[in-house]
Structures are given as C-alpha cells and as structure tokens.
C-alpha cells in the first residue's frame, strides 16, 4: 500500500497546480532521488505541469469572456422585452378592445374570462373552542369563485331548526354568545354570481 495520500479525485484544479509546483520545488536538488532514475523525467513532469497551468488559464479566460457575453445578452434581452412591450401597447392603442384585430399581430392574447358557475360545497369545516368561554372559532377552506359565505347553526341535541349566524366574505369567524357546555352544529355554503352552492358537511363542537 502506498504511503502517499494523493486523493487526486477529491482535489480541484486550483489544488492540483500548487501540489505539482511544490513537488517540482521539493525534488530540485533532492539527492535521495537521482535525476537519472526519476519517472516520468523532470522534463516530462514539468511539461504536463505547464500544460495544466496553461489549460487552466485558458478556461479562466474563456469563463470571463462567457460571463461578459451573458451580461451583454441580458442587456439585449431587456431591450428586446421593452421594445416588444411597447409594440403590444401601441397595437392596443390603435385597436383598443378589438380581439380579432389584435389576434393578427402574432402576439399571445389573454384568455377570455370563463364565467364562474355554481360554487362547490365548502370542505374541511371545523369548529374549535376559543380561549373565551361561550365562543367557538369556525373555519373552512376557500371555495373557488365564491363571493360570500352563509353560515348556519343549530343545537346538536334534540330537534332544532337551522338558523343563519353569519354572512361574510372570508373563511373564518368567531361565534360568540354561546351557552357553555352546549353542543352546536354548523354548516356553510358558498355564494357566487351564478347562485348559492350546496351545503357543506356538518361539524359539531361543544362550546367551552
């Protein structure tokens, strides 16, 4: 087993070049290793060392040129984007709102907004105890296209009618004024321009 620990596959070019330079300097005048017995010869090793240094300098120069070329391209791309945006605005100013005319420009158009139909039933309806006695925090996931929500509540025990509790445009609220120790049911439905969607599944929770 070799006593050297070269680990060349783990070293970068910037680590290999000084390693070679250090070896050349250390072998100069080193009587333990006669010049005539060295393999590769001093001249051969110096040649591969010089080749690696030159190749690394060439890569560095090309990398610098590449970065400069990228920067120059970015400038050109920004100028192109500004010019195309200006052309699009100019076309719209000449034929405002005329989709048929604008379609002839070769530029992409926004899709026509699709009408929102009846919204889906809200999901993940939860009623959670609040820190304050007689209050429950009610929440659910947003429904696509919904403009508002109606929440209804009833007593869980015994026959009781659903009563509207809240009309709101967000997906959570705190129900107050409840009787501590009483269990309540909640349901919610979403409203949109096309009408009201179906009721959600019910959730049940005892007021703290």
Residue pairs with C-beta under 8 A, 6 or more apart in sequence:
8 16
11 19
13 52
13 56
14 56
16 52
17 49
17 52
17 53
17 56
20 45
20 49
20 52
21 49
23 45
24 42
24 45
24 46
24 49
27 33
27 38
27 42
35 42
38 45
40 48
84 107
87 107
88 105
88 107
91 102
91 105
91 107
92 102
95 101
95 102
99 109
102 109
103 109
115 193
115 194
116 144
116 145
116 192
116 193
116 194
117 145
117 192
117 194
118 192
118 194
118 195
118 196
118 197
119 143
119 144
119 145
119 146
119 190
119 191
119 192
119 194
119 196
119 197
120 143
120 144
120 190
120 197
120 198
121 143
121 189
121 190
121 197
121 198
121 199
121 200
121 201
122 140
122 141
122 143
122 149
122 171
122 188
122 189
122 190
122 200
123 140
123 141
123 200
123 201
124 140
124 141
125 138
125 139
125 140
125 186
125 187
125 188
125 200
125 201
125 202
125 203
126 138
126 139
126 140
126 203
127 136
127 137
127 138
127 175
127 184
127 186
127 203
127 204
127 205
128 136
128 137
128 138
128 139
128 205
129 136
129 137
129 205
129 206
129 207
129 208
130 136
130 137
130 174
130 208
132 176
132 208
133 180
133 207
133 208
134 176
134 177
134 178
134 179
134 180
134 207
134 208
135 174
135 175
135 176
135 178
135 207
135 208
136 174
136 175
136 178
136 184
136 205
136 207
136 208
137 172
137 173
137 174
137 175
138 151
138 172
138 173
138 174
138 175
138 186
138 188
138 203
139 171
139 172
140 149
140 171
140 172
140 188
140 200
141 171
142 171
143 149
143 190
143 197
145 190
145 192
146 190
146 191
146 192
146 197
147 169
147 191
147 192
147 193
148 167
148 168
148 169
148 190
148 191
149 166
149 167
149 168
149 169
149 170
149 171
149 188
149 189
149 190
149 191
150 164
150 166
150 167
150 188
150 189
150 191
150 196
151 164
151 165
151 166
151 167
151 168
151 173
151 186
151 187
151 188
152 162
152 163
152 164
152 165
152 186
152 187
152 188
152 199
153 162
153 163
153 165
153 175
153 184
153 185
153 186
154 160
154 161
154 162
154 163
154 184
154 185
155 182
155 183
155 184
155 185
156 183
156 184
156 185
156 204
157 183
162 187
165 175
165 186
166 173
166 175
175 184
175 186
178 184
178 207
179 207
180 207
180 208
181 206
181 207
182 206
182 207
183 204
183 205
183 206
183 207
184 204
184 205
184 206
184 207
185 202
185 203
185 204
186 202
186 203
186 204
186 205
187 199
187 200
187 201
187 202
187 203
188 199
188 200
189 196
189 197
189 198
189 199
189 200
190 196
190 197
191 197
